[in-house]
């Protein structure tokens, strides 16, 4: 029996996919999105969002010297 989880669905046009193939494609996509939202996995793949701290913009402090 052909397991749909191992089938290459990339070359099949969406209009020609069966309901089972569409469900599998959706499952793969949701799994991918879930992995990309996890910071540890994103760091391993090199797509981690920047962890740089941003200062809030404060118009009252503009033009003032920073305190030393």
C-alpha positions in Angstrom: 0.0 0.0 0.0 1.3 3.5 -0.9 1.6 5.7 2.2 0.5 9.2 1.3 2.8 10.6 4.0 5.8 9.6 1.9 4.3 10.6 -1.5 5.7 13.6 -3.5 2.8 16.0 -3.9 4.9 18.9 -5.3 4.3 18.0 -9.0 0.5 17.5 -8.8 -1.6 20.5 -9.7 -4.1 21.4 -6.9 -7.1 20.9 -9.3 -6.0 17.2 -9.8 -5.5 16.4 -6.1 -7.8 14.1 -4.4 -9.4 15.0 -1.0 -6.9 12.8 0.8 -3.9 14.5 -1.0 -5.2 17.9 -0.1 -5.6 17.0 3.5 -2.0 15.6 3.6 -0.7 18.8 2.0 -2.5 20.9 4.6 -1.1 18.7 7.4 2.4 19.2 6.1 2.0 22.9 5.9 0.6 23.2 9.4 3.5 21.1 10.7 6.0 23.3 8.9 4.4 26.5 10.3 4.4 25.0 13.8 8.1 24.2 13.5 9.0 27.7 12.2 7.2 29.4 15.1 9.3 27.5 17.7 12.4 29.7 18.4 14.8 26.8 18.9 14.1 25.3 15.5 14.2 28.6 13.8 17.7 29.3 15.3 19.0 26.0 14.0 17.7 26.8 10.5 19.3 30.3 10.6 16.0 32.1 10.3 15.6 33.3 13.9 14.2 36.8 14.4 16.6 39.4 15.6 16.9 39.6 19.4 18.1 43.1 19.3 16.4 45.3 21.9 14.7 48.3 20.6 14.3 51.6 22.5 10.9 53.2 22.4 10.7 56.4 20.5 10.3 59.3 22.9 9.8 62.8 21.3 10.5 64.5 24.7 14.0 63.1 24.9 15.0 64.1 21.3 17.8 66.6 21.2 18.8 66.0 24.8 22.3 64.7 25.6 22.4 61.2 27.1 23.3 61.2 30.8 26.8 59.9 31.5 
